[in-house]
């Protein structure tokens, strides 16, 4: 899922719409086409993230300080002390104080919608089949730049997230698990690198163990995990990204069948650690933050083994609970998985 254009407004392809694109700044290079070609060469399904809000296009009519009048009244009432600490002057796009921005002209929203429609139309028609269109926000009050029906006519079978139209092919909770297991398709989006969705000079990442814990919890509820990794300004990924990918690749060699091609399991109502279920009914219990788990009401298992090595795992049953404990010598610093057959 490549960020074709984020809120700051720079389009990674030579769009004919707008002036902040590779057509003006990179000699017309089409970074999206490179991405699409690479995905197809590797047999990967892919899609585009696209932000309808555009801070560059709207820069003359907006402030760039979140404290300047953008707090909902509910937040102000709930957190008055925090609100009092936020600077409320308006800033321009260079974080310089400015007077309050003028109101948008009467015809601005229509022009803005035509610009957004043109860019989305390019994404849907210039790159062949897309699997997902991942929008992120609806800045329009009276206009919808492109409808769901139009998108589906251009890309039959495409999945569309709900953040522009309010209609749902899949839900997209952000940076936290839902309060309860979703009933339909869903995909959580989280940030792996520190410092927000964009690049940070610190170039630090959460651990691979954190990622695997987050992934296991999503998969145990039947969801997908969309993880954010932010590149440097020159397009390269920072060194910690590659270290994390090497660690993840080594884990996947042994455990890919515990997160791919599985369904969600009874977590936490029956098992107190995340569970995914193989097509043959085998439970994969992901021992993420400790190396033991408790299962309620299932009785004695037929077989319990360390998934990566096949070694037997000790267990005991009492008072309707079955406790499985991984031996110290079988543990790692990452997500250890035990396979249980009932």
C-alpha positions in Angstrom: 0.0 0.0 0.0 2.0 3.0 -1.3 1.2 6.5 -0.2 0.5 8.1 -3.6 -0.3 11.4 -1.9 -0.5 12.3 1.7 -2.0 15.4 3.4 0.9 17.6 2.5 -0.2 17.4 -1.1 2.8 16.1 -3.0 1.8 13.5 -5.7 4.3 10.8 -6.4 3.3 10.7 -10.1 3.3 13.4 -12.9 -0.3 14.3 -12.4 -1.9 16.7 -14.8 -3.9 18.1 -11.9 -2.3 20.5 -9.5 1.3 21.9 -9.4 2.8 19.9 -6.5 3.7 16.6 -8.4 6.7 14.9 -9.9 5.8 16.6 -13.1 7.1 19.8 -11.6 9.7 18.6 -9.2 11.3 15.3 -10.5 11.4 15.7 -14.2 8.2 13.8 -14.6 9.4 10.6 -13.0 6.4 8.3 -12.1 7.2 6.6 -8.8 3.9 4.9 -8.8 4.6 3.0 -12.0 7.9 1.8 -10.6 6.0 0.5 -7.5 3.3 -1.1 -9.6 5.8 -2.8 -11.9 7.7 -4.2 -8.8 4.6 -5.5 -7.2 3.4 -7.3 -10.4 6.9 -8.8 -10.9 6.7 -10.3 -7.4 3.1 -11.4 -7.8 1.9 -9.1 -5.0 -1.5 -7.5 -4.8 -1.4 -3.8 -4.2 -3.2 -0.6 -3.8 -2.9 3.2 -3.4 -3.3 5.3 -0.3 -4.6 8.7 -1.2 -5.5 11.7 1.0 -8.4 13.9 -0.2 -7.4 16.6 2.3 -4.6 18.6 0.7 -2.7 21.1 2.8 -0.7 22.5 -0.2 -3.7 23.1 -2.4 -5.6 24.7 0.6 -2.6 26.5 2.1 -3.9 30.1 1.6 -7.2 29.3 3.4 -6.0 27.2 6.4 -3.8 27.5 9.5 -1.0 25.0 10.2 -1.3 25.1 14.0 -3.6 22.4 15.4 -4.2 24.6 18.4 -5.7 27.4 16.4 -9.4 26.8 16.7 -9.4 23.2 15.6 -10.2 21.6 19.0 -13.8 20.3 19.2 -15.7 22.0 22.0 -16.1 18.6 23.6 -12.3 18.3 24.0 -12.0 21.9 25.3 -14.7 21.1 27.9 -13.0 17.8 28.9 -9.4 19.0 28.9 -9.4 22.7 29.7 -6.0 22.7 31.3 -4.4 21.0 28.2 -6.2 23.4 25.9 -4.8 26.4 27.8 -1.3 25.2 27.2 -1.7 25.0 23.4 -0.6 28.1 21.4 -3.6 29.4 19.6 -2.1 31.8 17.1 -2.3 30.9 13.5 0.7 29.6 11.6 1.5 29.4 7.9 2.9 26.3 6.1 6.4 27.3 7.3 5.3 27.5 11.0 5.5 31.3 11.0 2.8 33.3 12.9 0.2 34.7 10.6 -3.2 36.4 10.8 -6.3 34.3 10.7 -6.6 32.8 7.1 -9.3 34.3 4.9 -12.5 32.3 4.2 -12.5 30.2 1.1 -14.0 31.8 -2.0 -17.5 30.7 -2.9 -16.3 28.5 -5.8 -13.2 27.0 -4.1 -14.8 23.7 -3.0 -16.0 23.0 -6.5 -12.5 23.6 -7.9 -10.9 21.6 -5.1 -13.3 18.7 -5.8 -12.5 18.8 -9.5 -8.8 18.6 -8.7 -9.2 15.7 -6.4 -11.5 13.9 -8.9 -8.9 14.3 -11.6 -6.1 12.8 -9.5 -8.2 9.9 -8.3 -9.3 9.3 -11.9 -5.6 9.0 -12.9 -4.9 6.5 -10.2 -7.8 4.4 -11.2 -7.1 4.4 -15.0 -3.4 4.7 -15.5 -2.0 1.7 -13.7 -4.1 -1.3 -14.7 -5.9 -3.4 -12.1 -5.9 -2.1 -8.5 -6.9 -4.2 -5.5 -7.5 -1.5 -2.9 -8.2 2.2 -2.8 -7.3 3.6 0.6 -8.7 7.1 1.2 -8.0 9.1 4.3 -10.5 11.8 5.0 -13.3 13.8 3.6 -12.7 17.6 3.5 -15.9 18.3 1.5 -19.1 19.7 2.9 -21.4 19.6 -0.1 -19.6 17.8 -2.9 -18.4 14.2 -3.4 -15.5 14.3 -6.0 -16.0 10.7 -7.1 -18.7 8.2 -6.1 -18.3 4.6 -5.1 -20.2 3.5 -8.2 -17.8 5.4 -10.5 -14.8 3.8 -8.8 -16.3 0.3 -9.2 -17.1 1.0 -12.9 -13.4 1.9 -13.4 -12.1 -0.9 -11.2 -14.5 -3.8 -10.8 -13.7 -5.9 -7.7 -11.7 -3.2 -6.0 -11.9 -2.8 -2.2 -12.6 0.7 -0.9 -12.1 1.8 2.7 -14.7 4.0 4.4 -12.8 7.2 5.1 -14.0 9.2 2.1 -17.5 7.9 1.4 -18.6 6.6 4.8 -19.5 3.2 3.2 -17.5 0.2 4.1 -15.8 -2.7 2.4 -13.5 -2.9 5.4 -13.1 -1.0 8.7 -9.8 0.8 9.4 -9.2 1.4 13.2 -6.1 3.4 13.7 -3.3 2.8 16.2 -5.4 0.8 18.6 -7.4 -2.4 18.6 -11.2 -2.1 18.4 -13.0 -2.3 21.7 -14.6 -5.6 20.6 -14.0 -8.1 17.8 -15.3 -6.6 14.5 -18.0 -8.6 12.6 -16.8 -7.9 9.1 -13.6 -7.3 7.2 -11.2 -5.0 9.0 -7.6 -3.7 8.8 -5.9 -1.9 11.6 -3.3 0.7 10.7 -0.3 1.2 13.0 3.0 3.1 13.0 6.2 1.0 13.2 8.6 3.9 13.1 8.7 6.5 16.0 7.7 10.1 15.4 4.4 9.8 13.6 3.3 8.6 10.1 6.1 10.6 8.4 9.9 10.4 8.6 11.7 11.3 11.8 15.4 12.1 12.0 15.7 9.8 15.1 15.2 6.8 12.8 14.0 4.6 15.6 11.5 1.8 15.3 9.4 -0.3 17.7 10.8 -3.8 18.2 10.0 -6.7 16.0 8.5 -8.4 19.1 6.1 -5.4 19.4 5.2 -5.8 15.7 4.5 -9.5 16.1 2.4 -9.0 19.2 0.3 -6.4 17.3 0.0 -8.6 14.3 -1.0 -11.7 16.3 -3.8 -9.7 18.0 -5.1 -8.5 14.7 -5.0 -11.9 13.1 -6.6 -13.6 16.2 -9.7 -11.4 15.5 -9.6 -12.1 11.8 -8.1 -8.7 10.8 -5.3 -7.5 8.7 -2.4 -5.3 9.9 -1.3 -2.4 7.8 2.0 -1.2 9.2 3.5 2.2 8.4 7.2 2.6 7.5 8.3 6.1 6.6 11.2 6.7 4.1 13.8 9.4 4.1 13.4 12.4 1.8 15.5 10.7 -0.9 13.3 7.6 -0.9 15.6 5.3 1.0 14.4 3.4 4.0 16.5 4.0 7.2 18.8 1.3 8.5 16.5 0.2 11.4 13.8 -0.7 8.9 16.0 -3.2 7.2 17.0 -4.8 10.5 13.4 -5.2 11.5 12.6 -6.7 8.1 15.5 -9.2 8.5 14.2 -10.2 11.9 10.6 -10.5 10.6 11.7 -12.5 7.5 13.5 -15.0 9.8 10.4 -15.4 11.9 8.2 -15.8 8.9 10.3 -18.7 7.6 9.2 -20.8 10.6 5.8 -19.3 11.3 4.2 -17.9 8.2 1.4 -20.5 8.3 0.4 -19.2 11.7 -0.6 -15.8 10.4 -1.4 -16.4 6.7 -4.3 -18.6 5.5 -5.7 -18.8 9.0 -8.9 -17.6 10.7 -9.3 -15.9 14.0 -9.6 -17.9 17.2 -11.4 -17.6 20.6 -9.3 -14.8 22.1 -9.7 -13.7 24.9 -12.9 -15.5 25.9 -11.5 -19.0 25.8 -7.7 -18.5 25.5 -5.9 -15.6 27.2 -3.3 -15.3 24.4 -3.9 -14.6 20.7 -5.1 -17.6 18.7 -5.2 -18.2 15.0 -6.8 -21.4 13.6 -5.4 -23.4 10.6 -7.8 -24.9 8.0 -7.4 -28.4 9.7 -8.5 -26.9 13.1 -5.1 -26.7 14.7 -4.8 -23.8 17.1 -1.7 -21.6 16.9 -1.3 -19.8 20.2 1.0 -16.8 20.0 2.9 -16.3 23.3 3.7 -12.7 22.8 4.3 -11.0 26.2 4.8 -14.2 28.3 5.5 -17.8 27.7 2.4 -19.5 29.0 -1.3 -19.5 28.3 -4.6 -20.7 29.8 -7.5 -22.3 27.9 -10.9 -22.5 29.5 -13.3 -25.4 29.0 -11.6 -27.3 26.2 -10.4 -30.2 28.2 -7.4 -32.4 27.4 -5.6 -31.7 24.1 -4.6 -34.5 21.7 -1.2 -32.9 21.0 0.8 -29.8 22.0 4.1 -28.8 20.4 6.4 -25.9 19.8 5.4 -25.0 16.2 8.9 -24.1 15.1 10.6 -27.2 16.3 7.9 -29.8 17.0 9.1 -30.3 20.6 6.3 -31.3 23.1 5.0 -28.6 25.4 4.1 -29.3 29.0 0.5 -28.8 30.1 -1.7 -29.4 33.1 -5.5 -29.5 33.5 -7.5 -28.5 36.6 -10.9 -27.0 37.4 -11.9 -26.6 33.8 -8.7 -24.8 32.8 -5.7 -26.1 30.8 -2.4 -24.4 31.3 0.4 -24.6 28.7 3.9 -23.6 29.7 6.8 -23.2 27.3 10.1 -24.4 28.7 12.8 -21.7 29.0 15.1 -23.4 26.5 12.3 -23.2 23.9 11.7 -19.5 24.2 13.0 -16.7 22.0 12.8 -12.9 22.2 10.0 -12.8 19.6 6.6 -14.3 19.3 6.8 -18.0 20.2 4.0 -20.1 18.9 2.6 -23.4 20.2 0.4 -25.6 18.0 -2.5 -27.4 19.8 -4.6 -30.2 18.3 -7.9 -30.9 20.2 
